Amino acid sequence: MKLGKVCGTVVSTVKDQALEGLRLRLLYPAAGEGTWSARPIVAVDTIGAREDDIVIWISAREATLALTDRVIPTDAAIVGIVDEQSP
């Protein structure tokens, strides 16, 4: 699992049927202590994250299994929202 910060939404007019009803979010992956990568990635939002939320995301094969009712074609999926960070 990795940390990231949601920075936007991707709009798609055509997408795979397995992705219907799911939002695609842009997020900056964590790059170190309190810093974010300059290159955002696209991740399937499985939990309803909002812009500026700090999220937990997974990648590779685990991301395709982020939902229990279906397999989704993705390389990254948001699976949690960070409530607070300790200093």
DAFEN-V774834 format. One record per residue. N is the residue number from 1. PSI is psi in degrees with one decimal (none if undefined). Layout:
# DAFEN-V774834
N|PSI + N|PSI
This chain:
# DAFEN-V774834
1|147.0 + 2|160.6 + 3|151.0 + 4|168.8 + 5|122.8 + 6|130.7 + 7|-1.2 + 8|-177.0 + 9|142.6 + 10|129.9 + 11|130.2 + 12|127.5 + 13|-27.4 + 14|128.7 + 15|165.9 + 16|143.2 + 17|-33.6 + 18|-18.4 + 19|-1.6 + 20|133.3 + 21|-2.5 + 22|143.4 + 23|146.9 + 24|124.7 + 25|147.8 + 26|136.2 + 27|147.7 + 28|118.8 + 29|151.3 + 30|137.0 + 31|-6.7 + 32|-161.9 + 33|96.0 + 34|12.8 + 35|156.3 + 36|147.8 + 37|151.3 + 38|-13.0 + 39|111.3 + 40|158.6 + 41|162.9 + 42|132.4 + 43|144.3 + 44|129.6 + 45|107.1 + 46|-2.2 + 47|-5.9 + 48|40.7 + 49|153.1 + 50|165.9 + 51|139.4 + 52|-0.3 + 53|141.3 + 54|125.7 + 55|162.1 + 56|129.8 + 57|156.8 + 58|160.7 + 59|175.6 + 60|-144.1 + 61|-36.0 + 62|-34.4 + 63|-34.1 + 64|-19.7 + 65|18.3 + 66|-26.3 + 67|144.0 + 68|-20.7 + 69|-8.7 + 70|160.9 + 71|130.5 + 72|140.7 + 73|92.0 + 74|159.2 + 75|-13.6 + 76|140.9 + 77|136.7 + 78|126.0 + 79|-1.6 + 80|155.6 + 81|132.0 + 82|122.4 + 83|-45.9 + 84|156.0 + 85|137.6 + 86|150.0 + 87|none
